[in-house]
Amino acid sequence: MGTPRNKDVVVYTDGSCIGNPGPGGWAAIVVRDGRVEEYGGAEAPTTNNRMEMRAAVEGLSRAGPGERVHVVTDSRYLLDGISRWIHGWKRRGWRKADGGEVLNRDLWEALDRLCSRPDRPVTWEHVRGHAGHAFNERCDEIANGFARGSPPQLRSGDGSWIPSGRDATGEACRAFPLYVSLADGLVAVHDNWPECEARIKGAKGGRCKKVKTSAEYQRVLAEWEDG
């Protein structure tokens, strides 16, 4: 797990479903060398969780050999599944702890293959959905559009059509101060201190930090990554 520092590709993802199950849509925004590429699609019938996973599969599939990839998602299901639950599922032959079958196994296996390549390391980050992160909001717009049968135009370029996204890093999308936590090797960003503290409760080596500027945010991430 880790942060977007010194990553070659950043992938923002989101999924949507009307009715759950019902018609769904997925979106992935791939940022590489300051260039933004948008991808999206529709499926029916499906579920919200499958669309979140499909978005990650599609985004990761756009990364090439040797590239370091950082995936940003607002789905706890996706993040917990790929970083925690999947290890037990695989040991038990794709069975849950209660012996039941793992839902969405096809997509979990696809994600596992994409994240297990030694030549292309993958890290993950969780952001709060509908909280003003411009790339996350744009993914939500794309995914919802496909789910509702009226997809927006998918664009590519410098990202200038995304509010506060002209630098194509996502950092300008964050409103400071931020409350940053580190737990189980995963960095997350919070809106307030109590939420930050709650996340690290009981986590070995957990850390919390209030940061006031983008430079301070990057400095904290660098310190935590270096141990």
N, C-alpha and C positions, 0 to 999 in steps of 0.2 A: 504494500500500500504506500501511497505517497502523495506528492503535490505536483503542480504543473511546472515547477522550476526545471529549466533546462530540458524540457520535453520537445520533441520534434513535431508532434501532432496533438492537438487538443480536440476532443470529440464531445459535443453537447448533444444530449438525447432527451426525447420525451415520447410518451405514448398517450393515446386517448381512445375511449370507447363510449359509444352512446348506448346506454341501457345495461351494459356489462353483465351478461354477454349481449353483443349486438355489433353493428358496424363499427369498425375501428380504424385508426390511423396512427402512423408512426412518423417521427422526424429525427434527423441527425444533421448536425452542422459540424463540418470538419474544417478546422483552422490549421493551416500549414504555411509557414513562411509569410505570414501576414495576409494570406489569401483565404477567403471564406467560400466554402462550397456547401450548398444546401441540398438535402435529399429527403424524400418522403414517399409514402405509399399508403394504400388502403387494403384492408382485409375485412371479410364478413362471412360468417359470424366469428367473433373473437372476444377477447377479454382485455381489460386495461393492462393487466400484468403481462400478457403476451405481447401487447404493443410496446410496453416499456422494454421488454427483452429484445423484441425484433429491432427496435431502434438501435440498441447497443450492438447487436449482431451486424446490422447494416453499416453502422459507423465504423466499427472495428475492421470490417471487411475492406474499407477504403484505405487502410494503412498498409504501407509496403514493408518489405523485408528490411530489417535494420533500424526501423523507425521506433522511437520511444513514444508511447501513446498514453495520454491522460484522459480518462472519461469522466464527464461531469453529468450527474443525474439527480433528479429530485425523487427518485423511487427508492424507498428503504427496502422494499421487497427485492429489487434487483441488486442493490448494494450488499445487503446481508446475505443474499443467496450466493453471489459470486465470491464473496470474501470470507464467509463463515460456514454456511450450511452445506455447501457443495462438497466439502471434504468428507463429512460424515455420510452424505448420500452415496458417494463413490465407494467408500469402504464397505457400505452395506449393499452394494449392487443396485444402486439407485432406488433405495428404500428409505423412507423416513424413520425416525426413531421408534415410532409406533408400529412399524412394519408396513404401513401403507405406501402406495406408489407415489413417487414424486410427480407432482403436476408439472406440465410444460417441459417434460424431460427432453424432448427434441431440441428445444431452444437452449436449455441448460447445457446440453452436450455440445451444441454449436459454439456457445460462449466459452465453454471450457477449452475447446480446441483453439479458439482464437486467442485466448489468454495464456496458453501454455507453450507458445512458441519461444524458445530460448533466444531467438534472434530479434524478438520484438517485445520488450517488456511493457506491461500494461499496469497503470495505477488508476485509482478511482477516487472520486470526491463527491460528497453529497451536498446539495444546495437546497434551500427551502423553495418549494414551488410557489408561484404567484407572489413572489416577494420583490419583484422589480429587477431581477437579474436579466439583463437584456437578451442574452443568448438563450437562456431558459425560456423567457417569454416568447421569443421568436419560434423556438421549437414547439411550444404549446400551440401557437397560432397555426403552424403548419400541420401538426398532428390533428388538431381539432377540425381544420379545414378538410383534410382527407376523410376523417370519420363522418363528417356531415355531407360529404359529396360535393364540396365546393372548395377544392384545394387552392391555396394561393400560388402565385407564380414562384417557382424555385429559382433562386438567383445565385450567382457566383461573382466574386470580385473582392473589393477591399473591405466589405462589410459596412459601408457608409449608410446603407438603408436601415441598419439596425441601430436604434437610438443608443447613444453613448458607446457604440461599438466600433468606432473608426480605427482604433488601434488593433482591433482583431485579437485582443488578449482576454477580454472579459473583465479586466481589472477596473476599467472605467465604469463598469456596471455596478460596482459595489459602493454602497453609501457608508461612509465612515462616521463614527467609530464602529469597528467590528469586534465581535467576541469569538475568538478562535480556540478550538479545542483539539487535543490529540488523544485518542484512545484506541488501543489495539492496533496501533500503527496507521490509523486513518485520521486525516484532518477534516474537520467540519467547521462551518461558519454559522454563527447564531446571531439572533437579533438582540439578545439580552444576556446578562451575566448569570442569572439563575438557570437558564436553559443550558448555558455552557458548563456550569458546575454539575448539573444533573447528569450530563452525558459522561463525565469522567468518574462519577461516583462508583467506587469499586473496581475501576480499571487500573491495572498495574502500570505504573509509570505515566498515568494520565496527566495532562497539562491543560491549563486554561490561560488565555492572555487577551487583554483588551488592546487593540491596535487602533491608532488614530490616523494613519496615513498609509498610502499604498507602499511607500518605501519601507515603513515599519512592518507592514504585513509580509512583504517579501523577505525581510531580515529574519523575522520569526520563523517563517517556513524553512529558510536555509539553516537556521540553528537547529530546528527539530529534525530536519533530514540528516544533519551531520551527527545527531545523537547528543 
